[in-house]
Amino acid sequence: MNRRTFLKTSVLGALFAASPISFSAMGQATKKATRSGKLNLSFEPYELQLRHAFNLAKYQRTTTPGVQVRLEYDGLVGYGEASMPPYLGESVDSVCRFLGSLDLSQFSDPFRIEDIMAYLESVAPNNRAAKASVDIALHDLLGKIMGQPWYKIWGLNPDNCPNTSFTIGIDTADVVRQKVDEASPYKVLKVKMGLDNDKELVEIIRSKTDVPICVDANQGWDDREKALEMCHWLAERNCLFVEQPMAKERIDDTAWLRERSPLPIIADEFLQRLPDVRRAAEAYDGINIKLMKSTGMHEAYQMAVLARALGMKVMLGCMTETSCAVTAAAQLAPLVDYADLDGNLLIANDLFDGIKIVDGKVTIPDRPGIGVELIS
């Protein structure tokens, strides 16, 4: 699917509910604007192509499966997105089946966010990215109806947006140097770790730049004593925090590390949704909120507010996503301490114009809804 095709075509959710999924039929359904006074959902798969292979402690990939969503009401269209990296446990098939099972036409008032999100929960458990795609499209639609971006609706000051980090994945020395050069406009680098060459990777980066780094071990550190030693070593090299150093099941070891570490310990894989925030406070200094984990903007906002009330640091992250989901997340950026909103910069086939990074800082478009426009 190219950008022009996505603008003109989509497939009705009812098509998937009534028959087996056939992606080849998607281009045959032409969407006509309606003024029905009811919510009308449509969706279509869209595979994200990564600029570089994405190397983590546990796996490598060059693409990310995704589904693009449209939600129409009274002639207006809200855009949403589901992005499914492997560890979420979702797929194009599962997302499309979930979306195809929905009947949003029962809602004549799109402002009933609580009712709509409760309905999504009642349809099936989990399916977090699928639910997030509807939530994002709903917020985009409502913002367009009100004529305001969500950071204004929430009463947030965009001047308070933090700098975003730019991700440097696990790779060869030459590729890491290339990535550092590409990241020169950014004021924070995020370093993926969890293998035997963690220190070597940092030294390569430090040979090129002295900008602050943050570290994401992606559960890759197995020994808490070695993890503590790494935290001390990193603290001497201008590191801001360490994200998910050990396996999410190792709560006691993480709490032990948190008590001794000179750097804040941030939860990522450990934390999914709102009920996890209080649990995270027992072992972590902060949380990393991602729309694809939290089921979207509605719950992500609640998570940020609760974490603040508990005295925790708040980080706002993303998956590899188009500017649709990344810009939706950016509406929350004035609430947080750290931002890792570079997912759209890591792909080569973005569909949308949205969030900008100006002098390293998250800059939210002053447009209604989530602030994106389709690239024609």
Secondary structure by P-SEA (a helix, b strand, c coil): ccaaaaacbbbbaaaaacccccccccccbbbbbbcccbbbbbcbbbbbbbcccccccccccccccbbbbbbbcccbbbbbcccccccccccaaaaaaaaaaccccccccccaaaaaaaaaaaacccaaaaaaaaaaaaaaaaaaaaccccccccccccccccbbbbbbccccaaaaaaaaaaaccccbbbbbbcccaaaaaaaaaaaccccbbbbbcccccccaaaaaaaaaaaaaaccccccccccccaaaaaaaaaacccbbbbbccccccccaaaaaaacccbbbbbccccccaaaaaaaaaaaaaabbbbbbbccccccaaaaaaaccccccccccccccccccccccccccccccbbbbbccccccccccc
